[in-house]
Amino acid sequence: MFEFNEENFAQWGLTVGVTAFMLYMVFIIFQLARESKAGKLGTFILFLALGFGLLGFAAKGVIKYFMAGIVE
C-alpha cells in the first residue's frame, strides 16, 4: 500500500528533522533574549540576526520546490 523505502524514509526524516531543529533554534533564540533581558528591540535584533540564516534555509527549500515545477 505505502511504499516506504530508504529514499522515502530519508526524505521524510530530513524534512521532519530539519523542521524540528529549526523550531528548536527559534526556542533557543527566544530563551537567549529572555535570559539576557534584551527588551523588545533587542529581541527583534536577535531574531533578525540569528533567524536570518533559518529564513534563508527555508527560502531555499521553497525556491527549489517552485523551480522543480517550472523546469520539469
PDB file of N, CA, C and O in Angstrom, chain B, residues numbered from 101:
ATOM      1  N   MET B 101       0.821  -1.180   0.000  1.00  0.00           N
ATOM      2  CA  MET B 101       0.000   0.000   0.000  1.00  0.00           C
ATOM      3  C   MET B 101       0.873   1.255   0.000  1.00  0.00           C
ATOM      4  O   MET B 101       0.825   2.030  -0.955  1.00  0.00           O
ATOM      5  N   PHE B 102       1.659   1.468   1.035  1.00  0.00           N
ATOM      6  CA  PHE B 102       2.579   2.596   1.074  1.00  0.00           C
ATOM      7  C   PHE B 102       3.976   2.071   0.801  1.00  0.00           C
ATOM      8  O   PHE B 102       4.464   1.182   1.498  1.00  0.00           O
ATOM      9  N   GLU B 103       4.605   2.619  -0.205  1.00  0.00           N
ATOM     10  CA  GLU B 103       5.976   2.212  -0.491  1.00  0.00           C
ATOM     11  C   GLU B 103       6.909   3.092   0.325  1.00  0.00           C
ATOM     12  O   GLU B 103       7.112   4.261  -0.003  1.00  0.00           O
ATOM     13  N   PHE B 104       7.470   2.542   1.375  1.00  0.00           N
ATOM     14  CA  PHE B 104       8.299   3.293   2.302  1.00  0.00           C
ATOM     15  C   PHE B 104       9.697   2.694   2.282  1.00  0.00           C
ATOM     16  O   PHE B 104      10.066   1.923   3.168  1.00  0.00           O
ATOM     17  N   ASN B 105      10.469   3.055   1.265  1.00  0.00           N
ATOM     18  CA  ASN B 105      11.818   2.534   1.136  1.00  0.00           C
ATOM     19  C   ASN B 105      12.816   3.492   1.793  1.00  0.00           C
ATOM     20  O   ASN B 105      12.434   4.456   2.455  1.00  0.00           O
ATOM     21  N   GLU B 106      14.082   3.203   1.595  1.00  0.00           N
ATOM     22  CA  GLU B 106      15.123   4.007   2.247  1.00  0.00           C
ATOM     23  C   GLU B 106      15.106   5.465   1.783  1.00  0.00           C
ATOM     24  O   GLU B 106      15.312   6.373   2.589  1.00  0.00           O
ATOM     25  N   GLU B 107      14.865   5.690   0.511  1.00  0.00           N
ATOM     26  CA  GLU B 107      14.836   7.053  -0.013  1.00  0.00           C
ATOM     27  C   GLU B 107      13.679   7.859   0.585  1.00  0.00           C
ATOM     28  O   GLU B 107      13.853   9.015   0.971  1.00  0.00           O
ATOM     29  N   ASN B 108      12.500   7.241   0.657  1.00  0.00           N
ATOM     30  CA  ASN B 108      11.346   7.925   1.249  1.00  0.00           C
ATOM     31  C   ASN B 108      11.568   8.202   2.737  1.00  0.00           C
ATOM     32  O   ASN B 108      11.219   9.274   3.233  1.00  0.00           O
ATOM     33  N   PHE B 109      12.144   7.239   3.439  1.00  0.00           N
ATOM     34  CA  PHE B 109      12.419   7.428   4.862  1.00  0.00           C
ATOM     35  C   PHE B 109      13.434   8.541   5.085  1.00  0.00           C
ATOM     36  O   PHE B 109      13.282   9.345   6.005  1.00  0.00           O
ATOM     37  N   ALA B 110      14.471   8.593   4.248  1.00  0.00           N
ATOM     38  CA  ALA B 110      15.481   9.635   4.376  1.00  0.00           C
ATOM     39  C   ALA B 110      14.885  11.014   4.094  1.00  0.00           C
ATOM     40  O   ALA B 110      15.188  11.976   4.799  1.00  0.00           O
ATOM     41  N   GLN B 111      14.050  11.111   3.078  1.00  0.00           N
ATOM     42  CA  GLN B 111      13.420  12.391   2.751  1.00  0.00           C
ATOM     43  C   GLN B 111      12.482  12.832   3.868  1.00  0.00           C
ATOM     44  O   GLN B 111      12.476  14.002   4.251  1.00  0.00           O
ATOM     45  N   TRP B 112      11.695  11.906   4.387  1.00  0.00           N
ATOM     46  CA  TRP B 112      10.782  12.219   5.479  1.00  0.00           C
ATOM     47  C   TRP B 112      11.556  12.624   6.731  1.00  0.00           C
ATOM     48  O   TRP B 112      11.210  13.601   7.396  1.00  0.00           O
ATOM     49  N   GLY B 113      12.595  11.874   7.043  1.00  0.00           N
ATOM     50  CA  GLY B 113      13.411  12.170   8.216  1.00  0.00           C
ATOM     51  C   GLY B 113      14.108  13.509   8.102  1.00  0.00           C
ATOM     52  O   GLY B 113      14.214  14.248   9.080  1.00  0.00           O
ATOM     53  N   LEU B 114      14.579  13.819   6.918  1.00  0.00           N
ATOM     54  CA  LEU B 114      15.240  15.102   6.706  1.00  0.00           C
ATOM     55  C   LEU B 114      14.251  16.246   6.864  1.00  0.00           C
ATOM     56  O   LEU B 114      14.561  17.255   7.498  1.00  0.00           O
ATOM     57  N   THR B 115      13.078  16.096   6.298  1.00  0.00           N
ATOM     58  CA  THR B 115      12.066  17.150   6.391  1.00  0.00           C
ATOM     59  C   THR B 115      11.636  17.373   7.833  1.00  0.00           C
ATOM     60  O   THR B 115      11.623  18.507   8.311  1.00  0.00           O
ATOM     61  N   VAL B 116      11.288  16.306   8.520  1.00  0.00           N
ATOM     62  CA  VAL B 116      10.835  16.423   9.904  1.00  0.00           C
ATOM     63  C   VAL B 116      11.985  16.833  10.820  1.00  0.00           C
ATOM     64  O   VAL B 116      11.806  17.668  11.706  1.00  0.00           O
ATOM     65  N   GLY B 117      13.149  16.257  10.613  1.00  0.00           N
ATOM     66  CA  GLY B 117      14.302  16.559  11.462  1.00  0.00           C
ATOM     67  C   GLY B 117      14.770  17.994  11.344  1.00  0.00           C
ATOM     68  O   GLY B 117      15.038  18.644  12.355  1.00  0.00           O
ATOM     69  N   VAL B 118      14.871  18.495  10.130  1.00  0.00           N
ATOM     70  CA  VAL B 118      15.314  19.872   9.935  1.00  0.00           C
ATOM     71  C   VAL B 118      14.259  20.844  10.451  1.00  0.00           C
ATOM     72  O   VAL B 118      14.604  21.874  11.029  1.00  0.00           O
ATOM     73  N   THR B 119      12.988  20.536  10.253  1.00  0.00           N
ATOM     74  CA  THR B 119      11.922  21.393  10.778  1.00  0.00           C
ATOM     75  C   THR B 119      11.979  21.449  12.296  1.00  0.00           C
ATOM     76  O   THR B 119      11.870  22.525  12.884  1.00  0.00           O
ATOM     77  N   ALA B 120      12.148  20.303  12.930  1.00  0.00           N
ATOM     78  CA  ALA B 120      12.243  20.262  14.392  1.00  0.00           C
ATOM     79  C   ALA B 120      13.476  21.025  14.870  1.00  0.00           C
ATOM     80  O   ALA B 120      13.413  21.747  15.866  1.00  0.00           O
ATOM     81  N   PHE B 121      14.582  20.871  14.175  1.00  0.00           N
ATOM     82  CA  PHE B 121      15.805  21.579  14.544  1.00  0.00           C
ATOM     83  C   PHE B 121      15.626  23.093  14.405  1.00  0.00           C
ATOM     84  O   PHE B 121      16.109  23.850  15.248  1.00  0.00           O
ATOM     85  N   MET B 122      14.945  23.534  13.361  1.00  0.00           N
ATOM     86  CA  MET B 122      14.726  24.964  13.168  1.00  0.00           C
ATOM     87  C   MET B 122      13.804  25.520  14.256  1.00  0.00           C
ATOM     88  O   MET B 122      14.033  26.623  14.752  1.00  0.00           O
ATOM     89  N   LEU B 123      12.779  24.779  14.627  1.00  0.00           N
ATOM     90  CA  LEU B 123      11.911  25.223  15.712  1.00  0.00           C
ATOM     91  C   LEU B 123      12.673  25.284  17.032  1.00  0.00           C
ATOM     92  O   LEU B 123      12.440  26.179  17.844  1.00  0.00           O
ATOM     93  N   TYR B 124      13.568  24.349  17.245  1.00  0.00           N
ATOM     94  CA  TYR B 124      14.399  24.360  18.445  1.00  0.00           C
ATOM     95  C   TYR B 124      15.331  25.570  18.447  1.00  0.00           C
ATOM     96  O   TYR B 124      15.567  26.170  19.495  1.00  0.00           O
ATOM     97  N   MET B 125      15.856  25.925  17.288  1.00  0.00           N
ATOM     98  CA  MET B 125      16.716  27.116  17.189  1.00  0.00           C
ATOM     99  C   MET B 125      15.932  28.381  17.515  1.00  0.00           C
ATOM    100  O   MET B 125      16.471  29.283  18.157  1.00  0.00           O
ATOM    101  N   VAL B 126      14.678  28.470  17.089  1.00  0.00           N
ATOM    102  CA  VAL B 126      13.837  29.618  17.428  1.00  0.00           C
ATOM    103  C   VAL B 126      13.638  29.666  18.939  1.00  0.00           C
ATOM    104  O   VAL B 126      13.690  30.742  19.535  1.00  0.00           O
ATOM    105  N   PHE B 127      13.411  28.517  19.562  1.00  0.00           N
ATOM    106  CA  PHE B 127      13.273  28.452  21.015  1.00  0.00           C
ATOM    107  C   PHE B 127      14.551  28.924  21.705  1.00  0.00           C
ATOM    108  O   PHE B 127      14.482  29.645  22.700  1.00  0.00           O
ATOM    109  N   ILE B 128      15.700  28.532  21.197  1.00  0.00           N
ATOM    110  CA  ILE B 128      16.982  28.941  21.781  1.00  0.00           C
ATOM    111  C   ILE B 128      17.155  30.453  21.666  1.00  0.00           C
ATOM    112  O   ILE B 128      17.595  31.093  22.622  1.00  0.00           O
ATOM    113  N   ILE B 129      16.821  31.032  20.526  1.00  0.00           N
ATOM    114  CA  ILE B 129      16.924  32.480  20.352  1.00  0.00           C
ATOM    115  C   ILE B 129      15.996  33.195  21.332  1.00  0.00           C
ATOM    116  O   ILE B 129      16.377  34.198  21.934  1.00  0.00           O
ATOM    117  N   PHE B 130      14.776  32.675  21.490  1.00  0.00           N
ATOM    118  CA  PHE B 130      13.837  33.268  22.435  1.00  0.00           C
ATOM    119  C   PHE B 130      14.370  33.182  23.859  1.00  0.00           C
ATOM    120  O   PHE B 130      14.289  34.156  24.608  1.00  0.00           O
ATOM    121  N   GLN B 131      14.913  32.033  24.241  1.00  0.00           N
ATOM    122  CA  GLN B 131      15.489  31.886  25.577  1.00  0.00           C
ATOM    123  C   GLN B 131      16.654  32.845  25.789  1.00  0.00           C
ATOM    124  O   GLN B 131      16.788  33.435  26.862  1.00  0.00           O
ATOM    125  N   LEU B 132      17.485  33.001  24.785  1.00  0.00           N
ATOM    126  CA  LEU B 132      18.617  33.918  24.871  1.00  0.00           C
ATOM    127  C   LEU B 132      18.141  35.346  25.083  1.00  0.00           C
ATOM    128  O   LEU B 132      18.713  36.076  25.893  1.00  0.00           O
ATOM    129  N   ALA B 133      17.112  35.746  24.371  1.00  0.00           N
ATOM    130  CA  ALA B 133      16.568  37.093  24.520  1.00  0.00           C
ATOM    131  C   ALA B 133      15.942  37.274  25.901  1.00  0.00           C
ATOM    132  O   ALA B 133      16.088  38.330  26.517  1.00  0.00           O
ATOM    133  N   ARG B 134      15.256  36.260  26.381  1.00  0.00           N
ATOM    134  CA  ARG B 134      14.584  36.373  27.675  1.00  0.00           C
ATOM    135  C   ARG B 134      15.582  36.406  28.827  1.00  0.00           C
ATOM    136  O   ARG B 134      15.445  37.213  29.746  1.00  0.00           O
ATOM    137  N   GLU B 135      16.585  35.530  28.779  1.00  0.00           N
ATOM    138  CA  GLU B 135      17.548  35.464  29.873  1.00  0.00           C
ATOM    139  C   GLU B 135      18.467  36.680  29.918  1.00  0.00           C
ATOM    140  O   GLU B 135      18.952  37.050  30.987  1.00  0.00           O
ATOM    141  N   SER B 136      18.710  37.300  28.772  1.00  0.00           N
ATOM    142  CA  SER B 136      19.564  38.481  28.750  1.00  0.00           C
ATOM    143  C   SER B 136      18.775  39.762  28.982  1.00  0.00           C
ATOM    144  O   SER B 136      19.351  40.849  29.025  1.00  0.00           O
ATOM    145  N   LYS B 137      17.444  39.639  29.133  1.00  0.00           N
ATOM    146  CA  LYS B 137      16.562  40.790  29.333  1.00  0.00           C
ATOM    147  C   LYS B 137      16.799  41.826  28.235  1.00  0.00           C
ATOM    148  O   LYS B 137      17.051  43.000  28.506  1.00  0.00           O
ATOM    149  N   ALA B 138      16.713  41.362  27.000  1.00  0.00           N
ATOM    150  CA  ALA B 138      17.057  42.187  25.849  1.00  0.00           C
ATOM    151  C   ALA B 138      16.020  43.258  25.548  1.00  0.00           C
ATOM    152  O   ALA B 138      16.355  44.251  24.902  1.00  0.00           O
ATOM    153  N   GLY B 139      14.802  43.103  25.977  1.00  0.00           N
ATOM    154  CA  GLY B 139      13.759  44.067  25.648  1.00  0.00           C
ATOM    155  C   GLY B 139      13.197  43.792  24.267  1.00  0.00           C
ATOM    156  O   GLY B 139      13.584  42.831  23.603  1.00  0.00           O
ATOM    157  N   LYS B 140      12.280  44.649  23.844  1.00  0.00           N
ATOM    158  CA  LYS B 140      11.631  44.426  22.555  1.00  0.00           C
ATOM    159  C   LYS B 140      12.589  44.638  21.387  1.00  0.00           C
ATOM    160  O   LYS B 140      12.629  43.827  20.462  1.00  0.00           O
ATOM    161  N   LEU B 141      13.351  45.710  21.424  1.00  0.00           N
ATOM    162  CA  LEU B 141      14.278  45.996  20.328  1.00  0.00           C
ATOM    163  C   LEU B 141      15.391  44.952  20.272  1.00  0.00           C
ATOM    164  O   LEU B 141      15.748  44.472  19.196  1.00  0.00           O
ATOM    165  N   GLY B 142      15.931  44.608  21.424  1.00  0.00           N
ATOM    166  CA  GLY B 142      16.989  43.600  21.466  1.00  0.00           C
ATOM    167  C   GLY B 142      16.510  42.244  20.985  1.00  0.00           C
ATOM    168  O   GLY B 142      17.231  41.538  20.281  1.00  0.00           O
ATOM    169  N   THR B 143      15.296  41.880  21.363  1.00  0.00           N
ATOM    170  CA  THR B 143      14.722  40.611  20.905  1.00  0.00           C
ATOM    171  C   THR B 143      14.526  40.627  19.401  1.00  0.00           C
ATOM    172  O   THR B 143      14.803  39.641  18.719  1.00  0.00           O
ATOM    173  N   PHE B 144      14.048  41.747  18.888  1.00  0.00           N
ATOM    174  CA  PHE B 144      13.878  41.880  17.441  1.00  0.00           C
ATOM    175  C   PHE B 144      15.216  41.735  16.719  1.00  0.00           C
ATOM    176  O   PHE B 144      15.304  41.046  15.703  1.00  0.00           O
ATOM    177  N   ILE B 145      16.244  42.375  17.234  1.00  0.00           N
ATOM    178  CA  ILE B 145      17.565  42.296  16.598  1.00  0.00           C
ATOM    179  C   ILE B 145      18.123  40.877  16.676  1.00  0.00           C
ATOM    180  O   ILE B 145      18.723  40.396  15.715  1.00  0.00           O
ATOM    181  N   LEU B 146      17.931  40.203  17.812  1.00  0.00           N
ATOM    182  CA  LEU B 146      18.384  38.814  17.919  1.00  0.00           C
ATOM    183  C   LEU B 146      17.681  37.920  16.905  1.00  0.00           C
ATOM    184  O   LEU B 146      18.319  37.118  16.224  1.00  0.00           O
ATOM    185  N   PHE B 147      16.368  38.063  16.811  1.00  0.00           N
ATOM    186  CA  PHE B 147      15.638  37.250  15.845  1.00  0.00           C
ATOM    187  C   PHE B 147      16.009  37.626  14.420  1.00  0.00           C
ATOM    188  O   PHE B 147      16.065  36.755  13.551  1.00  0.00           O
ATOM    189  N   LEU B 148      16.263  38.896  14.162  1.00  0.00           N
ATOM    190  CA  LEU B 148      16.655  39.327  12.821  1.00  0.00           C
ATOM    191  C   LEU B 148      18.009  38.743  12.443  1.00  0.00           C
ATOM    192  O   LEU B 148      18.169  38.164  11.368  1.00  0.00           O
ATOM    193  N   ALA B 149      18.974  38.899  13.329  1.00  0.00           N
ATOM    194  CA  ALA B 149      20.339  38.460  13.016  1.00  0.00           C
ATOM    195  C   ALA B 149      20.469  36.938  13.024  1.00  0.00           C
ATOM    196  O   ALA B 149      20.999  36.354  12.078  1.00  0.00           O
ATOM    197  N   LEU B 150      19.991  36.302  14.080  1.00  0.00           N
ATOM    198  CA  LEU B 150      20.171  34.855  14.196  1.00  0.00           C
ATOM    199  C   LEU B 150      19.135  34.076  13.397  1.00  0.00           C
ATOM    200  O   LEU B 150      19.408  32.968  12.936  1.00  0.00           O
ATOM    201  N   GLY B 151      17.964  34.644  13.234  1.00  0.00           N
ATOM    202  CA  GLY B 151      16.925  33.965  12.478  1.00  0.00           C
ATOM    203  C   GLY B 151      17.047  34.141  10.974  1.00  0.00           C
ATOM    204  O   GLY B 151      16.355  33.461  10.216  1.00  0.00           O
ATOM    205  N   PHE B 152      17.913  35.041  10.528  1.00  0.00           N
ATOM    206  CA  PHE B 152      18.068  35.284   9.105  1.00  0.00           C
ATOM    207  C   PHE B 152      18.602  34.049   8.375  1.00  0.00           C
ATOM    208  O   PHE B 152      18.199  33.765   7.247  1.00  0.00           O
ATOM    209  N   GLY B 153      19.505  33.324   9.021  1.00  0.00           N
ATOM    210  CA  GLY B 153      20.021  32.090   8.431  1.00  0.00           C
ATOM    211  C   GLY B 153      18.943  31.029   8.316  1.00  0.00           C
ATOM    212  O   GLY B 153      18.887  30.304   7.323  1.00  0.00           O
ATOM    213  N   LEU B 154      18.088  30.933   9.321  1.00  0.00           N
ATOM    214  CA  LEU B 154      16.978  29.976   9.262  1.00  0.00           C
ATOM    215  C   LEU B 154      16.015  30.334   8.146  1.00  0.00           C
ATOM    216  O   LEU B 154      15.525  29.460   7.430  1.00  0.00           O
ATOM    217  N   LEU B 155      15.749  31.613   8.002  1.00  0.00           N
ATOM    218  CA  LEU B 155      14.854  32.067   6.944  1.00  0.00           C
ATOM    219  C   LEU B 155      15.442  31.758   5.567  1.00  0.00           C
ATOM    220  O   LEU B 155      14.720  31.330   4.666  1.00  0.00           O
ATOM    221  N   GLY B 156      16.732  31.969   5.402  1.00  0.00           N
ATOM    222  CA  GLY B 156      17.384  31.663   4.131  1.00  0.00           C
ATOM    223  C   GLY B 156      17.323  30.184   3.794  1.00  0.00           C
ATOM    224  O   GLY B 156      17.100  29.810   2.642  1.00  0.00           O
ATOM    225  N   PHE B 157      17.520  29.344   4.800  1.00  0.00           N
ATOM    226  CA  PHE B 157      17.458  27.906   4.577  1.00  0.00           C
ATOM    227  C   PHE B 157      16.059  27.477   4.164  1.00  0.00           C
ATOM    228  O   PHE B 157      15.895  26.656   3.262  1.00  0.00           O
ATOM    229  N   ALA B 158      15.051  28.037   4.825  1.00  0.00           N
ATOM    230  CA  ALA B 158      13.659  27.712   4.480  1.00  0.00           C
ATOM    231  C   ALA B 158      13.320  28.236   3.092  1.00  0.00           C
ATOM    232  O   ALA B 158      12.628  27.563   2.328  1.00  0.00           O
ATOM    233  N   ALA B 159      13.799  29.427   2.759  1.00  0.00           N
ATOM    234  CA  ALA B 159      13.529  30.005   1.441  1.00  0.00           C
ATOM    235  C   ALA B 159      14.163  29.160   0.338  1.00  0.00           C
ATOM    236  O   ALA B 159      13.605  29.035  -0.752  1.00  0.00           O
ATOM    237  N   LYS B 160      15.318  28.585   0.623  1.00  0.00           N
ATOM    238  CA  LYS B 160      15.981  27.730  -0.362  1.00  0.00           C
ATOM    239  C   LYS B 160      15.094  26.533  -0.721  1.00  0.00           C
ATOM    240  O   LYS B 160      14.979  26.177  -1.893  1.00  0.00           O
ATOM    241  N   GLY B 161      14.481  25.924   0.267  1.00  0.00           N
ATOM    242  CA  GLY B 161      13.598  24.793   0.008  1.00  0.00           C
ATOM    243  C   GLY B 161      12.379  25.185  -0.796  1.00  0.00           C
ATOM    244  O   GLY B 161      11.964  24.453  -1.694  1.00  0.00           O
ATOM    245  N   VAL B 162      11.799  26.335  -0.481  1.00  0.00           N
ATOM    246  CA  VAL B 162      10.625  26.812  -1.218  1.00  0.00           C
ATOM    247  C   VAL B 162      10.995  27.134  -2.660  1.00  0.00           C
ATOM    248  O   VAL B 162      10.254  26.787  -3.581  1.00  0.00           O
ATOM    249  N   ILE B 163      12.120  27.785  -2.863  1.00  0.00           N
ATOM    250  CA  ILE B 163      12.566  28.137  -4.216  1.00  0.00           C
ATOM    251  C   ILE B 163      12.838  26.874  -5.025  1.00  0.00           C
ATOM    252  O   ILE B 163      12.461  26.793  -6.194  1.00  0.00           O
ATOM    253  N   LYS B 164      13.495  25.882  -4.407  1.00  0.00           N
ATOM    254  CA  LYS B 164      13.747  24.628  -5.112  1.00  0.00           C
ATOM    255  C   LYS B 164      12.451  23.935  -5.492  1.00  0.00           C
ATOM    256  O   LYS B 164      12.362  23.349  -6.571  1.00  0.00           O
ATOM    257  N   TYR B 165      11.441  23.988  -4.628  1.00  0.00           N
ATOM    258  CA  TYR B 165      10.154  23.362  -4.905  1.00  0.00           C
ATOM    259  C   TYR B 165       9.500  24.004  -6.124  1.00  0.00           C
ATOM    260  O   TYR B 165       9.023  23.298  -7.013  1.00  0.00           O
ATOM    261  N   PHE B 166       9.472  25.326  -6.175  1.00  0.00           N
ATOM    262  CA  PHE B 166       8.835  26.006  -7.285  1.00  0.00           C
ATOM    263  C   PHE B 166       9.649  25.901  -8.584  1.00  0.00           C
ATOM    264  O   PHE B 166       9.077  25.815  -9.671  1.00  0.00           O
ATOM    265  N   MET B 167      10.978  25.906  -8.468  1.00  0.00           N
ATOM    266  CA  MET B 167      11.819  25.766  -9.656  1.00  0.00           C
ATOM    267  C   MET B 167      11.675  24.362 -10.264  1.00  0.00           C
ATOM    268  O   MET B 167      11.716  24.218 -11.485  1.00  0.00           O
ATOM    269  N   ALA B 168      11.510  23.346  -9.441  1.00  0.00           N
ATOM    270  CA  ALA B 168      11.345  21.995  -9.958  1.00  0.00           C
ATOM    271  C   ALA B 168      10.044  21.874 -10.732  1.00  0.00           C
ATOM    272  O   ALA B 168       9.981  21.137 -11.715  1.00  0.00           O
ATOM    273  N   GLY B 169       9.009  22.581 -10.308  1.00  0.00           N
ATOM    274  CA  GLY B 169       7.742  22.548 -11.008  1.00  0.00           C
ATOM    275  C   GLY B 169       7.795  23.286 -12.328  1.00  0.00           C
ATOM    276  O   GLY B 169       7.093  22.924 -13.273  1.00  0.00           O
ATOM    277  N   ILE B 170       8.626  24.324 -12.405  1.00  0.00           N
ATOM    278  CA  ILE B 170       8.726  25.110 -13.629  1.00  0.00           C
ATOM    279  C   ILE B 170       9.599  24.385 -14.655  1.00  0.00           C
ATOM    280  O   ILE B 170       9.257  24.344 -15.837  1.00  0.00           O
ATOM    281  N   VAL B 171      10.715  23.818 -14.218  1.00  0.00           N
ATOM    282  CA  VAL B 171      11.666  23.226 -15.139  1.00  0.00           C
ATOM    283  C   VAL B 171      11.129  21.924 -15.724  1.00  0.00           C
ATOM    284  O   VAL B 171      11.281  21.681 -16.921  1.00  0.00           O
ATOM    285  N   GLU B 172      10.511  21.094 -14.910  1.00  0.00           N
ATOM    286  CA  GLU B 172      10.070  19.784 -15.400  1.00  0.00           C
ATOM    287  C   GLU B 172       8.749  19.828 -16.084  1.00  0.00           C
ATOM    288  O   GLU B 172       8.258  18.797 -16.545  1.00  0.00           O
TER     289      GLU B 172
END
